[in-house]
Amino acid sequence: MDRECLASALVDHELGMVVAAMGSIEQWRVKKSSFPPLVAILFNLGGRKATDHGVADEIRHISSQFRSIPVIILADNEDLAQILTALECGARGYIPTSVGIDVCVEAINLAAVGGIFVPASSVLSMRHLIDPGSCDRQPLAGLFTLRQAEVAQALLHGKANKIIAYELNLRESTVKVHIRNIMKKLKAANRTEVACKVKDLFAERTLAESDPK
């Protein structure tokens, strides 16, 4: 029943894909002729952990069987060690069940176009281990506020507004305001142009560092 409810919720929230609720890969192989080609696989671990006996092997097996198809993990646990284990086994994203269905939809779409979603809360819990001097936002310092720099970086990586809002713990409407202000500062007509100009800023920094005067 849980699988069917999740499948129905994804469709209701405009995932934009046909969703097939299957109990196993073997069940999918039997019924796949009734469905369009695979775009993504959402592997629900439930309460199991990626580090539990046999689970990592399952993730590794599915990822190797469907090399061209992103495998996204859905799990109750959002400990960073579990996320890293899943990614090391070939997963292309990790969605904790604590997020809303809208974020789940955006995470699946992100994986389908080559991106990788991980919960920001898990990554930020290790922020104290990162050297502030190596902050990637440095090229944007002086041009944007800290929040604008974070949003600009997210746009550079092609993230949707819902994903940005979740990762930065902001309202989606606030993200839109930041994007409008970023566009004004960069004199950009759209978010694609913002991404291009931000990429250029990082390229200029790399050039300056490699050719000091």
N, C-alpha and C positions, 0 to 999 in steps of 0.2 A: 504493500500500500504506500509506503514512504516513497518508493521510486516513482510511482504513478503521480503522487501529489507533487513531487519536485518537478517532474516532466511537465505537468499541467501548469505549474507556477511559472516555469521558464517560458512557455509558450504565451501565457497570459501577459507576461511582461515584455513581450515583443523581442524575443531572442533572435528571431529572423531565420531560424533553422527548424527543420523537422526534428523532433526529439523522440528517440526510441528508448524506453525504459527496459533495460535488460538485466538479468541476474548474473550473467557471465559472458565472457567472450565467446564461449562455445554456443550459447543461446543466440548471440548476434550472428554467428556464422551460419546458423540454420535459417535465420529469418532475414538476412541482409538483402535478399533479392526483392523484398517488399518495400525497401527504403532507398532513398537517394544515397550517393556515395558519402562516406564518412567525412566530416569536416573537423570534428573534435571529439575526444572521449573524456567524459567526466567520471572519474573513478571515485566512488564514495567509500571512504574508509570508516565512516561513522565514528565510533569510540576507539577504534584501533589506532595504533601509532605506527609511523613509518619504521621505527626502530624495533617494533615487536617482531618476534620470530616469524619468518616467512613473508612478512609484508613487503619488505624491500625487494625480495625476489619477485613478488607479484608485480610490483611497479616496474621493475626492470624487464620482466617478461613481456608485459603489455607494451611498454615503450619500444622494445626491440621488434615486436611483431607488427607494430604500426609506426614505422620510422618516420613516415611523411605526415603523420597525423598527430597533432599535439595532445598529450595526455595531461589533464588537469586534475589535481587531487582535491577532493572535498572532504574535510575532516573536522572533528570537534576540537582537536588539539591544535593550538597555534604557537607552540614553542618553537623557537628558531632552529633548534637542533633537528626537530622533526621536518621542518621545511627544507633545510639544507640536505637532509638525507633523501627526501623525495626528489629534489632537483638533481642530486648526484646520481640517482637511479634512472634519470631520463625524463622526469615530469617537466612539463612546460608551464607550470603554474600551481599555486596552492591556495585554495579558498577555505578559510575557516567558516564553520557553520554559524558563527556569531554575526556575520555580515548580512546585510539585507539582500533580498533577491535581485534588486536593481544592480548592486555591485557585482553579484554573481554573474549576471547577464553580461555586464561590461567586461568582466575578467575572462569569460569564455570567448567573447568577440576579440579581445586583445590577443589571446593565445592563437586564435584562428588566423590572425594576420601576422603571426611571427613574434608577438610580444610575450613577456612572462610576467604574471601577476603574483606578488607575494604581499601579505598583510603588512602594512606600514608599522603597526604597533609592535610587531615582532622584531622588525629591523631596528626601530628606534630604541628598543629596550637594550640594544648593544651600542648605542650611540657614544657612550662614554669611552669606548675602546678606540674610537676614531680620533686621529690627530686633527684638531681644528685647523691647523696650518695647511692641511692638504685639502681643504674644502673645495669641492668642485664649483661652488657658486662664485668663487673669487673673480672670474672674468666679468661677472654681472654687478659686482660691488660698485657703488657710486652711481650706477644707472638706475637700479631698482631697489625697492625696499627688500628686506629679507623674504617676506612672503611672495612678493612679485617674482623674485629670483627663483624661488622654489616652484612657482607655477610655470614660469618660463622654461625651466628645466623639464618639467613634466610635458609641456607642449613639444619640446624638442624630441621627446621619446614617443610622441604620438598618442599620449594618454587622453581618454575621454574625460569630460567634465566630472562625471560621477566618480570615476576612479581618482581624479585629482582631489575632489572634495573628501573622499574617504581617507586617502593617504595623508592629507594635511589636516584632517579633522576640521573641515570648513563646511559651511553650507554651499550648495551648488550655486546659489545666487551670488554668494561672495566670490566664488571662483570666477564667475562671469564678469563681475566688476573688475577683478584683478586683470583678466584677459583684455578687457576694453582699455584699461590704463596702460597695459604693456603695449598694446597696438598703437596707442597714441604716442608713447615715448619712442617707439621704433619706426613710427610712420608706416606701419604695416596695414594692409587692407584686410587681411584675414589671418587665421591661426597658422595656415601653411607658410605664409610669408614670415610670420613671427618665428617659426621653427627654423627657417632658412637663415634669418638674420642672427638668431641666437647661435646657431651653428657657426656662422662667420665670426662671431665674437670669440668663441672658443678657439677657432682656427687662428685668429690673430694673436691670441695669447700664446698658443703653441709656437708660432713663428717667432714671436718676440723673445721667448725663452730659449729657443734654439739658436738665435742669432743675436746675442747681447752686444751692445755697443759700449 
